């Protein structure tokens, strides 16, 4: 199959952990590679995020030989606010169509990711008369129910998502919980939805000697290290983790490492720094910023405990990556996290927005080396059963069936 993959607002080539480049970008990278290994070709279409990525008009012909190709188009300024992306959707569609016509590119199926990409994907599907499969990754109705603002018109987004759900050929979700949300909050037909769990890159995320990992990162070999990986975003619940560490401050020597997110000045980063200072934890908390996947594996292997205190997670890929490295996790009992973390076996599930419960579970693991090691071993076994090879095979089968019978 020849697949056109739409990732409008965020390119998989952007630095992970910055701006909106997070778990969805990893998902797109690994899915594209997995489809490639199954002999399907994938072209990824994204909005240009800098002047270098925008230079597609003059690409050398040799760059078209790769089975997974990334094409970027100028559609608005590089530093667009979230609320402005929608204004450049039509311009992006026109440029994609023009580019494909100019280069005689034809596809069997469109795969879109996130609601803005789904709008584009559906219009291209109608124009090219080929099937369209979307993965939302996050849903407006969930954010509205949590009272979370993200700088966009969530009511308009919800309306757009409902329209997409009515017209798209199929929807891929990461969990059955997300499937239920689509059915109950959007009226989606069950027959349109396929629940396919993301995988984890076991070639990269695996156990590495802790002392060696700490030496590589220049970390104290004896210190208790608690790790968070993710963007600096109110939905990630970092404030509750900082408060939990404040409660533990007098009982345990520790270092909290926050990996991910841009270090450029922003209201979210300023609020986080203020919270850390207010909690008298400035000397105990490291705000690392974004790192490469190759370096991230050392952060996982250096820590004693991984914590993801999110208010909601469609899946929570970073927690699964930590588990693949043999690290016990303390995560919120929400969304996709509770589908692969078994409470008191591979880690602990805690109530969202509950700093005290986070502190209690971290303390229990820090006090008990045997429990921490046992949970880490079980976590690694669970993660080992979830591979991108399996995910890619299941999604490829769905795509293939749609191409053969578009109206199923």
Buried (B, 14 or more C-beta within 10 A) or exposed (E): BBBBBBBBBBBBBBBBBBBBBBBBBBBBBBBBBBBBBBEBBBBBBBBBBEEEBBEBEEEEEEEEEEBBBBBBBBBBEEEBEBEEBBEBBEBBBEBBBEBBEEEEBEBBBBBBBBBBBBBBBBBBBEEBEBBBBBBBBBBBBBBBEBEBEBEBBBEEBBEBBBEBBEEBBBBBBBBEBBBBBBBEBBEBEEEBBBBBBBBBBBEEBBBBEBEEBBEBBEBEEEEBBBBBBBBBBBBBBBBBBBBBBBBBBEEBEBBBBBBBBBEEEEEBBEBBBEBBEEBEBEEBBBBBBBBEBEEBBBBBBBBBBBBBBBBBBBBBBBBBBBBBBBBBBBBBBBBBBBBBBBEEEBBBBBEBBBBEBBBBBBBBBBEEEEBBEBBBEBBBEBBEEBBBEBBBBBBBEBBBBBBEEBEE
